[in-house]
Amino acid sequence: MALFDLLGRHWAMGVLWTLNEIGPSTFRRLQDECETISPATLNKRLKELQVAGFVHRAEGGYATTELGRDLYERLRPLGEFSKDWARHLSNL
């Protein structure tokens, strides 16, 4: 349940997903890629994801750890399901 609590926080999964998609990133670039995230929220989520072992400071800024990449790969099917669900909802 602790994992679901962490990932359920506003923007937590979005930050993890984005870092996996774009690779190592500076704080500014990550904020731009996440578009509507506030600097305070991004800072808080990065700290939480670091403590959890999913993100670390890298030469290019922030990057996912091996554990963070593993989690992303496990979440990708859920992303595909969510797209299918959205299409289903739009047909109701």
C-alpha positions in Angstrom: 0.0 0.0 0.0 2.9 2.3 0.6 3.7 2.2 -3.2 0.2 3.1 -4.1 0.2 5.9 -1.5 3.4 7.4 -3.1 2.3 7.0 -6.7 -1.1 8.3 -5.9 0.3 11.7 -4.9 -0.3 14.6 -7.2 2.3 14.4 -10.1 4.3 11.5 -8.5 3.6 9.1 -11.4 3.9 11.9 -13.9 7.4 12.8 -12.8 8.5 9.2 -12.8 6.9 8.6 -16.2 8.4 11.8 -17.7 11.9 11.0 -16.4 11.7 7.6 -18.0 10.5 9.0 -21.3 13.0 11.9 -21.6 16.0 10.5 -19.7 18.2 12.5 -17.3 16.9 16.0 -16.9 17.5 19.3 -15.2 14.9 20.6 -12.8 13.9 23.3 -15.3 13.5 20.9 -18.2 11.5 18.4 -16.1 9.2 21.3 -15.0 8.7 22.3 -18.7 8.0 18.7 -19.7 5.4 18.3 -17.0 3.8 21.6 -18.0 1.4 22.5 -15.2 3.5 21.3 -12.2 4.5 24.0 -9.8 8.2 24.2 -8.7 7.2 23.4 -5.1 5.3 20.3 -6.1 8.1 19.1 -8.4 10.7 19.6 -5.7 8.6 17.7 -3.2 7.9 14.8 -5.5 11.6 14.5 -6.6 12.6 14.3 -2.9 9.9 11.7 -2.2 10.9 9.6 -5.2 14.6 9.9 -4.2 13.9 8.7 -0.7 11.9 5.8 -2.2 14.8 4.8 -4.4 13.2 5.5 -7.8 15.1 8.7 -8.7 18.6 9.9 -8.0 20.7 13.0 -8.8 22.7 12.4 -11.9 25.2 14.4 -14.0 22.4 15.7 -16.1 20.2 16.6 -13.2 17.7 13.9 -12.2 17.3 10.4 -13.5 15.5 7.2 -12.7 17.3 4.5 -10.9 17.3 0.9 -12.0 14.4 0.4 -9.6 12.6 3.4 -11.1 13.0 2.0 -14.6 11.7 -1.4 -13.5 8.6 0.3 -12.0 8.1 2.3 -15.2 8.2 -0.9 -17.3 5.6 -2.5 -15.0 3.4 0.6 -15.2 3.5 0.9 -19.0 0.7 -1.7 -19.5 -1.4 0.3 -17.1 -0.8 3.3 -19.3 -2.1 1.4 -22.4 -5.1 0.2 -20.4 -5.9 3.8 -19.4 -5.9 4.8 -23.1 -8.3 1.9 -23.9 -10.5 3.0 -20.9 -10.6 6.6 -22.1 -11.7 5.4 -25.5 -14.4 3.3 -23.9 -15.6 6.2 -21.8 -15.8 8.5 -24.8 -18.1 6.0 -26.6 -20.6 5.9 -23.7 
